[in-house]
Amino acid sequence: MNILLVDDHPMTVEGFMNALLRINLNNNKTIFTKAHNCKDGYDAIIKTSKLFDLAIIDKGLPSFLEQSIESGSDLVLLLRQHMPNCKIIMVTAHTEAIIIYEIIKNIRPDGLINKNDINPENLQVIVTEVMQGNKCHSPIVKNCISETWKKELMVEDFNRQILLYLSKGFKVKELDAVVCLSYSAIQKRVILMKNAFDVTDDSGLVKEAIKQGFI
């Protein structure tokens, strides 16, 4: 199994290697390729004859402007062009929800880990999940996604109306009389909001929405 590790801190790369050597990756011998900046990463992708099965790439890397590779994000896009079957995990120090959202939406890595979440055990779990074909995010990333999703949902006028009427004591089955949507459309929106706020019932949804300042 061929693995590309790209991080500008050599000790971090060594830590990744040590963690990955402790897990069984398809019962194959693991061969690591290491890089510490965008130029080294570019060379590893373009000039190699091997195909990588997995890549772990830091977002905040020293750039390689000669090839317009400004960050780890550009490196991921390059890798996907040349090796579309490679599983890609990105690492970032960012905790801003909008940046996390942009990485997931535009770069679409198979896994995304915040640096504050990294330890050998978490890395091993995420790598195992990703190699099994699943998308996987570390806890801080999941929280950022949840916050962004909630804000997106609350931009919708209909969703705010639904929450407002629920807070006034209306039942979901009564809302199609006061909100210009069908009962099934209202149900779908309520389910999405419950998932975003991580609650299971209507009263819990209202309490969380009030607590978090959305109504």
N, C-alpha and C positions, 0 to 999 in steps of 0.2 A: 504494500500500500504506500503510495507516494503522497506526502503531506508537505504543503508550503506554509511556512510560518513567517509572517512579516510584522515586525514591531521595532520601533527605534530604540528600544531598551534591550540590549543583549541578554540581560538577566531574566527578563520577561520571557523571551524566546526559550531560554533554557528551562524555565519553569513550565512552559507549555509542553516541551518535549518530555520532561520527567513525568508530568501528569498523564500524558497520552500513552507513554510506555507501560503504564499500569493497567490499561484496559485492553481487552481483546478486540482488535479491529479486523474482523473478517478472517481471523486465523492466519493472517499473512505477515510476512516480515515488513516492518515499517521503515521507510526511508524518508528522512527529513531533508528539506531544502530550506535554508535560512536566509532571510533578507532583513535589512534594517532601515531601508528608505525606499522611496518610490523608484529610483533608478535600479537598485538591486532587484526589487520586485519585478520591474519591467523586464530586465534581463532574464530573470528566472522564468518568466512566462514566455517571452519571445524566443529566447535562444536555446531553450531546452528541447530535447527530443522526447522527454517523458511527459506523460499525461498525469496531472495531479488528480487524486481522488478527493482530497479535502484541502481547503486553504483556510487559515485563520489570519485575518488581516486587520491591523489597527487602522482606524480612520485617520488619526492625526499623525501622518508621516511627513518627513521632509520631502519636498516636491521634486519632480524631474521635469522642469519647464520645457526642455528641448523636445519632449514628446507630449507636452500638455497633460502630464500626469501630476495633478496638483495635490492629491490626497489619496488616502486609502480607498475612498469611494471610486475614484477614477480607475484605480488599480483593479477593483472588483469588476467594474464594467469591462475592462480590457480582458481580464481572465475569463469572464463569461463568454466573450466573443470567441476566444481561442479554445476554450475547454468547457463547453456548455454542460457537460455532465459532472463537472467538479462541484462538490458541495462546499458552500462558502459560509463561514462564520465571521462576522465583523465584531470588532471590539471598539468601544468608544468611551471616552471620559465624560462626554456630554450627558447632562441630565435634563436639558431643556426639552419639554414635550414636543415643541415644533420641530426641533432638529431630529429627534428620534422618529417622529412621524415621517419626515422627509426621507430619512434613510430607508425606512420600511416601504414607503410608497414608491420611491424613485430607484433605489439601489436593489431592493428586494433580496437581501441575503437570506440564506436558509436559517441562520441563527444570528442573534444580536445580543451581545453581552455588554453590560456596563462594567467599567473597570472596578467600581466599588463592590461589585457582586462576585468578582473572580476569586475562586479558591480551587484547589485541585479537584475537590469533589464536584462542585458546580460545573466546572469545565468538562469533567468526564461525563456527567449526566447529559449536558447539552450536546456534546460531540456524539454520544451514543444515539440520542434522539434524532439528530440531524442525519446521521449515517443510515438510520432506519427509514428515512424519507419524510420525517416530520419537521415542521417549522418549530423553532424553540427560541424563547426569549428569557433573559434573566429577570429576577423580580423587579428591579428598578425600571427596566424597559417595559415590562408588563404594566406597571403603574402609570408610566408616561402614556402608553397607548390608551389605557382606560380613561385618563384625564382628557386626552385629546378627543376621544370618541364621545365622551359626555358633552364636551363643549360643542362639537359638531352637531350632535343631536339637539342641543338646546338652542341652536341658531334657528331651528325650524319653528315657525310660528305655531303650526298645528301641535307640535309636541308641547310647547309651553302652554297652549290652551288646554290640552288634555290634562296636564299636571295641575293647572289652576282649578279646573272643575273637579278633579279628584280631591284636591285639598279642601274644596267646599262641600264635600260629602257625596258627590255624584258617584254612581257605580259605572264601571266600564260599559255595561250593557245599555246605559242610559245616555251615553255621550254622543251617539249618532244624531240625537235630537238637537244638540246644541253646538256640535262641531261638524263642519261641512265635509265629513268623510263617512265612508261606510263602516259598519260595525267591524268587519274583518280587517280593514285598513287600520282602524283604531287599535284593535287587538295586537296587530303586528308591531305597531309603534310602541305600545306599552311593553311588549316582550323585549324589544330592543333596549328600551330604557331600563328595564329591570336588570338585564344583563350588564349594561354599562355601569349601573350603580351597585351591582352585586347584591341584589335583594330578590326575594321570592314572592312577595305579595304587594298589593296596591298600597297598603298603609306604610309599609317599609319604604316603598318608592317615594311617597310623599314626604316622609320624615327625612330621608337622605337628600332629596331635592331642596328642602327648606334649609337643612343643616349646611349644605354646600352653597347656598345662596342663589339657586336657580329660580326659586319662586319666593 
